[in-house]
Amino acid sequence: MSAADFRKLADLFPNETVTHSYVQDIELPAAGGKTADGKSPGTFALVTLDNGLDHSKPTTLGPNTLIELGTVLEGLKERAARGEIVGVGVTGKPYFLVAGADLSTVKSISGREHGLWMAQLGHDVYGTLANLGVPSFAFINGLALGGGLEIALQSTYRTVSTGAGALALPEAFIGLIPGWGGVYILPRLIGPENAVKVMIENPLSNNRTLTGPQAFKLGMADALFEPADFVEQSVAWAAQVIAGAASPARANAVDPSTPEVAARWAGAIAAGRAFVEAKTSNASPAPAKVLEVMEANRTLTQAQSAELECETLADLMQTDEFRSTVYAFLDLVQRRSKRPAGAPDRKLARPVTKIGVVGAGLMASQLALLFARQLKVPVVMTDIDQARVDKGVGYVHAEVDKLLQKGRISPDAANRTRALVTGSVSKEAFADADFVIEAVFEELNVKKQVFKEVEAIVSAECILATNTSSLSVTAMAEDLEHPERLVGFHFFNPVAVMPLLEIVRAPRTDDAVLATAFELAKGLKKSAVLVKDAPAFVVNRLLLRLMGEVTAAFDEGTPAEVADNALRPMGLPMTPFVLGAMVGLPVAQHVQESLHAAFGDRFPVSRNLQKLIDSGVKSIWAVQNGTPEKGPDGKPFIPAETLALMSFGDTPSTGEEVLRRTQDALAEEIGLMLDERVVAGPEDIDLCMILGAGWPMFLGGITPYLDRVGASERVNGRKFLAPGVASEPAA
């Protein structure tokens, strides 16, 4: 590919935010790095990657950025050949090396040829960095993701800051492979097992990243320095290396041509494939491609691997799975979640200086801990007797102690958090609260009584919130003197982990109350979605529709293993029967009954599940330590005594039939929700399911998936999303 082709590609993106390459010459220090004749090692060229924007705008790599970097590196290569410089370093603006490829650019590349050019352009530039004629150094001063980390891997030597966070090769998570040399270099540098952890296990485990010290321990960097004078220390270390006074150990580096490493390589690939199957049911092509390329490149030259990487990247860039992942990650999680559709002007929000929590059970205690930790305001919990109150406050204190033991918080922070959470048996403790949330039994009359009692005590400006998962917020407000003060504030369990908050607006909820709820969500570091007051809102309504279809197929006579595994192609984090056991059969059945009352036969109530609940059975499958127990054949099984409680029909379905039935049911329910204006658009349903139900990012959310498999058109006559949003742009 010619330079003209690269320029032609870059010209397609005139609005790219370019990360510039600024060069500074540094005379290397002689101290500790003198040559044999006692002279300074020479001149060192330091390239700083900077887009000229603040830390809220990470540096990225688009075609124009890469061409500029390549041009700068070619100039440095010529200087090296003339003997003007003895080494080259690459670092980034504060907090960043580089955040990886510009996903907006990559997503909008049309045609396989342009995708291939983008892949080849990266290799062309990085190949120059790796072959300057003098040693190259990467000084990893901050975040380094994907192509940003591959810049470091292509350098001869690497240093990393102890303050650097978010080092990763997340390509398997976003539907690609580490295609600019990472998949070739990393297993040779840190060993195949560690490479699979970084390229497969971490991305598919909620996109986990490494800190600077963790990366150093794995062998991804040769030296570790403190952030205060990181670049200065790195330059001094580079001087020592160039002078021959220092040499990295690289204890984890391997030679893949040896029989021992070849065996380890094969074992790591096999373990990676098993992990991918368990995590995704192979519903996304990218993780398998990472492992395929890594498996092949053990016996390839780096140039041969680069060619394979480019071809693989070009193919993956054309998949709807990749486009859907970028839609989910970039358009939804990174953008829409930060600007919730329909949220009122934040200037209307009221200050919240004290919070009340009605209830002291597990959910209430989790809420109290979250409020105290994140908002740092006093939180008072109430319950019907002192024993319950003491148990709730005790739970909070115990959780704080655990955080302290793990080093997650300082002793001072632990003491402050404990002091902020108190308990009382009297709701009079809420008299000066600005926000009171209930987390009591999921029964409408119980919640109405709670709010009646609280309203008699609190000020007229105090906001009342309900954590209900399915009940009508409107009905809860109807007897209040100030119904406009009530808002739905629905968390997901476990509260500390799940990022979604469904904020429910009843017909009379006013804008100031709603604005305050959104500001609280932001302070709690949650992503809030505005939803209309409708039964079960978004996440639970769709999950119960899904679970209802699978349970109905089971009741009709479909074998449990077939019914429970029929949705494996969706790549969901757990099967419906396992989800039901985790939520609790009584809770799931209670919500299903509420939905049946509201929507009729779309949400059938299973008599078999009710029989299990009445008998105290907690799961359809035999369960051990919270997971399905395996029988002699290695498969989950239903205990004989559980099976004896149930009766079945004689119209079994195949797994494919259950899958299609469930797809169509979800497409129908989402179509109805959009008609009812439960949310502003399908994007909000996708965001809710990703953040509240663990819907796989690689599916792009639920609506792109239903569009891809044809369910949207089968049921509604049209797709949910326009072409190009999470799929190939229209011709």
Order of alpha helices (4+ residues) and beta strands (2+ residues): alpha-beta-beta-alpha-beta-beta-alpha-alpha-beta-beta-alpha-beta-beta-alpha-alpha-alpha-alpha-beta-alpha-alpha-alpha-alpha-alpha-beta-alpha-beta-alpha-alpha-beta-beta-alpha-beta-alpha-beta-beta-alpha-beta-alpha-alpha-alpha-alpha-alpha-beta-beta-alpha-alpha-alpha-alpha-alpha
